[in-house]
Structure formats: structure tokens, C-alpha cells
Amino acid sequence: MIDSDNKYSLNQRIAGISPSSDINSYFLYVLMNRNRYFLKFDDGVGQTNLSKKDIEEFKENYPLFDEQQKIANLFSQIQTLISLQQNKHTQLIALKKYLLQKLFI
């Protein structure tokens, strides 16, 4: 997902996918990210390369826009909760490290 315009460059090796007006962009991002169709191109070693033809052959059924919006909002909320828990986990690890250092002084 691109968070702002004119921040990234597109060229012959990097392409952009812009959804049509009846597709929620965050819904499309969630749908395509880690999708089985795209994962079959990943050998787990290097950068995954997809041709224009590979992208064009991706076929998916989409719910109505209102439902896409609800799904996108749900996944966005879940991602926010995950980020908050990751931050809390990081803080607790730092606290543990600090307390262990103080214990053995």
C-alpha cells in the first residue's frame, strides 16, 4: 500500500496496481498479500518476480463495495491491535532486561 503520492518510483521492474473505483484499495491489498496464487511464484530464496501476464491472470471474485469496506475496516483494526501488542511486548522485554540487570548488580 502506498501511503502518499510522489514518494515512490515505478519503472520496468516495479509496477503499481491501482484498483478500479468499485474496489476498496485496502481490501485488495489484504486479498493479494500472501494470496496462494502469488505465493506459488515465491521460491523462498530471492526476490519474487511476477510478470505483467502473471498479474493479469489473477482472477478473484469480489463482494460488493460496502462489504469490502467492512472487511477492510476489520482487517485494519486487527492490524492495529497486533501492532499495539507488538509494542507492548517490546516494552515488556525491555523492562525484563532492565530488571534483570538491576537484580544482578
Number of C-alpha atoms within 10 A of each C-alpha: 11 9 7 7 7 7 7 9 9 8 7 5 8 10 12 10 10 10 13 8 8 12 17 20 19 18 23 17 15 15 14 15 12 11 11 11 15 16 13 11 13 14 10 9 6 7 9 12 13 14 10 9 8 12 12 8 10 10 8 8 5 14 12 11 14 12 13 19 17 13 17 20 14 13 15 15 12 12 12 12 12 12 12 12 12 12 12 12 12 12 12 12 12 12 12 12 12 11 11 11 10 9 8 6 5
